[in-house]
């Protein structure tokens, strides 16, 4: 294990794990919806609206999780506004500050896109919503929000990579891994919701299923590269966490791929569908956050005032 780490673990709780997972899905859903909005077919409109709705709900939940996790939740606004001067609090050199403003910007575009989607769905009728649903305004929102969603999907992994802790700072691949995981999880959510709500024709859903399969392949490759790049720090997984990591690969990546490519169609007499594969992808995405966050929290580091067993 490297001996150059001297920071104490941040002692993140389950709220942060949920934020990393839900925030990634929100960003990924908006990004996919934006791509379909810009380059998709007319039959994709249902999935586009669903993606915008999920993005808005996801970013709202993410903000609540971050606020509740603070030691003083009522002072959350101090992260955006200076207490004494009332000026905006933005530290471009601080990943945490950049992340807060990135989440805020993404929330704005998610709100505008969802409002336009509600107008398309016939749920709201007032004029502003109608203008948001029409080009070129909807195109601008899709592009800007898609960029913000892409940022949010990969940001959490980058945040870990620049945090001076074992595993997190031992590899530069964590941001890419989280980005691909967010993309596969977002596609899985849209697949499940589209099938449930019949929000799109079959071709659109099949496109998402195809996209998810190839992203899972990339995710598996990057996960292997990530583990190799850890070097001696990979020994952290020579325990129960290693078993969890195997579960992530087997159930969250390999099983959905086998189902998606038609290699496995039955399990104990039950038919395995694309919905089954999507549910497994979501399970794997959540467990991936757990297995990359908590092991580092529990590493005993020489030089810290407090160490955890």
Secondary structure, DSSP 8 states (H G I E B T S, - for coil): --S----------HHHHHHHHHHHHHHHHHHHHHHHHHH--GGGHHHHHHHHHHHHHHHHHHHHHHHHHSTTGGGGGGGTB-TTT--B---TT-HHHHHHHHHHHHHHHHHHHHHHHHHHTTS--SHHHHHHHSTTHHHHHHHHHHHHHHHHHHHHHHHHHTSSSTTTTT-S-HHHHHHHHHHHHHHHHHHHHHHHHT-S-HHHHHHHHHHHHHHHHHHHHHHHHHHHHTGGGGGGGSSHHHHHHHHHHIIIIIHHHHHHTTS--EETTEE--HHHHHHHHHHHHHHHHHHHHHHHHT---TT-SS---
